[in-house]
Amino acid sequence: MASAGKVMLVAGGSGSIGSAIAREAHRQGWTIAVHGRSAEKVDAVCAALGCGRTAEGFLVDICQPSAAETLVAEVVEQFGRIDSVIDCTATGPGGITGFFAQTDMQAFGSFLDVSLCWLERLAHAAYPHLASEGGTLISFVSDAGVFAAPRQTLIGAARAGAIGFIRNFALEAARDNIRAHCISPSFVEGSESARKMGSDRMAKAASRAGLGLPTAEDIAPLAVFLCGEGARKMTGQVISINGGLNA
Ligand SMILES: NC(=O)c1ccc[n+]([C@@H]2O[C@H](COP(=O)([O-])OP(=O)(O)OC[C@H]3O[C@@H](n4cnc5c(N)ncnc54)[C@H](OP(=O)(O)O)[C@@H]3O)[C@@H](O)[C@H]2O)c1
């Protein structure tokens, strides 16, 4: 397999989408660094992958100072290289979604720090390793950053920031043989966010998605493909995967 011996860091790899990516990439021969905050969840993902030398868990709270540098250094110490970084972290301070007038003015700054600024810190920390291996950085964003929708003003602004970051980063980083993309879900069946959203909103979204809403397993192969040889001439793309909900 072309991916044998290559190392993928899945930040937020214990979550709904991250764990599906970890499973798919591992199945395709990648060595996986599974990151998260809860040891129990990270251990469960690693155990399902069979652990051993091709999957290892890393517990770093991304709200802590130097989290990105610590995480990258620990992965490099364990595996000696990083070929791909996929950021699937989702932090959920309250007051971010909802009608703008009801959102929390104080919450937005800290949300930007653990979403957009975290991505920037992760990219900085991983850059030398991705450059030496000709690697890929993927940021999970959301359709709120691409398509306007009610109750998404703050989250849409944060996600649009991440999209702007990745597209500009991709142009420059291509000179160092680094590729970068955003993957943009909307509503993901069976995910933690879907559970929080509630069955009524999910059913309403599902009724508008002609192809049916994706699951995390529908999204994972795209992420792994973008990190592989088949996508070696692609960079700077923002790919929505939403079952036809938005186009
Ligand atoms: N699912 C959806 O419907 C949907 C829709 C649009 C966009 N997205 C985007 O897709 C990405 C993945 O979503 P998801 O549904 O897989 O999210 P998820 O299931 O909630 O997973 C979030 C991941 O982030 C980790 N995390 C959260 N706070 C952390 C912290 N302070 N330090 C370290 N790790 C932390 C979680 O670890 P712990 O569990 O240990 O805290 C978990 O691994 C996110 O960027 C999300 O915004 C998702």
The ligand as an SDF file (V2000), in Angstrom:
LIG
                    3D

 48 52  0  0  0  0  0  0  0  0999 V2000
  -21.1620   16.4870   12.9960 N   0  0  0  0  0  0  0  0  0  0  0  0
  -21.7250   17.4640   12.3160 C   0  0  0  0  0  0  0  0  0  0  0  0
  -22.9470   17.4850   12.0960 O   0  0  0  0  0  0  0  0  0  0  0  0
  -20.8690   18.5610   11.7410 C   0  0  0  0  0  0  0  0  0  0  0  0
  -21.4690   19.5020   10.8850 C   0  0  0  0  0  0  0  0  0  0  0  0
  -20.6920   20.5220   10.3620 C   0  0  0  0  0  0  0  0  0  0  0  0
  -19.3610   20.6180   10.6860 C   0  0  0  0  0  0  0  0  0  0  0  0
  -18.7990   19.6990   11.5360 N   0  0  0  0  0  0  0  0  0  0  0  0
  -17.3900   19.8730   11.8660 C   0  0  0  0  0  0  0  0  0  0  0  0
  -16.6750   18.6640   11.6560 O   0  0  0  0  0  0  0  0  0  0  0  0
  -15.6530   18.5380   12.6480 C   0  0  0  0  0  0  0  0  0  0  0  0
  -15.8070   17.2110   13.3810 C   0  0  0  0  0  0  0  0  0  0  0  0
  -17.1040   17.1540   13.9850 O   0  0  0  0  0  0  0  0  0  0  0  0
  -17.6000   15.9160   14.8610 P   0  0  0  0  0  0  0  0  0  0  0  0
  -19.0560   15.8100   14.6580 O   0  0  0  0  0  0  0  0  0  0  0  0
  -16.7480   14.7370   14.6070 O   0  0  0  0  0  0  0  0  0  0  0  0
  -17.3050   16.4730   16.3420 O   0  0  0  0  0  0  0  0  0  0  0  0
  -17.3080   15.6360   17.7290 P   0  0  0  0  0  0  0  0  0  0  0  0
  -17.8640   14.2860   17.5590 O   0  0  0  0  0  0  0  0  0  0  0  0
  -17.9360   16.5380   18.7420 O   0  0  0  0  0  0  0  0  0  0  0  0
  -15.7390   15.4600   18.0600 O   0  0  0  0  0  0  0  0  0  0  0  0
  -14.9860   16.5600   18.5100 C   0  0  0  0  0  0  0  0  0  0  0  0
  -13.5650   16.1190   18.7880 C   0  0  0  0  0  0  0  0  0  0  0  0
  -12.8380   17.2590   19.2950 O   0  0  0  0  0  0  0  0  0  0  0  0
  -12.2400   16.9030   20.5410 C   0  0  0  0  0  0  0  0  0  0  0  0
  -12.1600   18.0590   21.4370 N   0  0  0  0  0  0  0  0  0  0  0  0
  -13.1340   18.9220   21.7700 C   0  0  0  0  0  0  0  0  0  0  0  0
  -12.6550   19.8400   22.6330 N   0  0  0  0  0  0  0  0  0  0  0  0
  -11.3550   19.5290   22.8390 C   0  0  0  0  0  0  0  0  0  0  0  0
  -10.3290   20.0880   23.6390 C   0  0  0  0  0  0  0  0  0  0  0  0
  -10.5250   21.1830   24.3850 N   0  0  0  0  0  0  0  0  0  0  0  0
   -9.1140   19.5100   23.6160 N   0  0  0  0  0  0  0  0  0  0  0  0
   -8.8880   18.4110   22.8660 C   0  0  0  0  0  0  0  0  0  0  0  0
   -9.8210   17.8200   22.0850 N   0  0  0  0  0  0  0  0  0  0  0  0
  -11.0440   18.3860   22.0850 C   0  0  0  0  0  0  0  0  0  0  0  0
  -13.1720   15.8490   21.1240 C   0  0  0  0  0  0  0  0  0  0  0  0
  -12.5080   15.1210   22.1280 O   0  0  0  0  0  0  0  0  0  0  0  0
  -13.3240   14.7470   23.4820 P   0  0  0  0  0  0  0  0  0  0  0  0
  -14.5790   14.0660   23.0210 O   0  0  0  0  0  0  0  0  0  0  0  0
  -12.3980   13.8950   24.2230 O   0  0  0  0  0  0  0  0  0  0  0  0
  -13.6120   16.0650   24.1430 O   0  0  0  0  0  0  0  0  0  0  0  0
  -13.4570   15.0290   19.8640 C   0  0  0  0  0  0  0  0  0  0  0  0
  -12.3730   14.2000   19.5740 O   0  0  0  0  0  0  0  0  0  0  0  0
  -15.7810   19.7670   13.5440 C   0  0  0  0  0  0  0  0  0  0  0  0
  -14.9350   20.7890   13.1070 O   0  0  0  0  0  0  0  0  0  0  0  0
  -17.2250   20.1760   13.3450 C   0  0  0  0  0  0  0  0  0  0  0  0
  -17.4620   21.5330   13.6320 O   0  0  0  0  0  0  0  0  0  0  0  0
  -19.5190   18.6850   12.0550 C   0  0  0  0  0  0  0  0  0  0  0  0
  1  2  1  0
  2  3  2  0
  2  4  1  0
  4  5  1  0
  4 48  2  0
  5  6  2  0
  6  7  1  0
  7  8  2  0
  8  9  1  0
  8 48  1  0
  9 10  1  0
  9 46  1  0
 10 11  1  0
 11 12  1  0
 11 44  1  0
 12 13  1  0
 13 14  1  0
 14 15  2  0
 14 16  1  0
 14 17  1  0
 17 18  1  0
 18 19  2  0
 18 20  1  0
 18 21  1  0
 21 22  1  0
 22 23  1  0
 23 24  1  0
 23 42  1  0
 24 25  1  0
 25 26  1  0
 25 36  1  0
 26 27  1  0
 26 35  1  0
 27 28  2  0
 28 29  1  0
 29 30  1  0
 29 35  2  0
 30 31  1  0
 30 32  2  0
 32 33  1  0
 33 34  2  0
 34 35  1  0
 36 37  1  0
 36 42  1  0
 37 38  1  0
 38 39  2  0
 38 40  1  0
 38 41  1  0
 42 43  1  0
 44 45  1  0
 44 46  1  0
 46 47  1  0
M  CHG  2   8   1  16  -1
M  END
$$$$
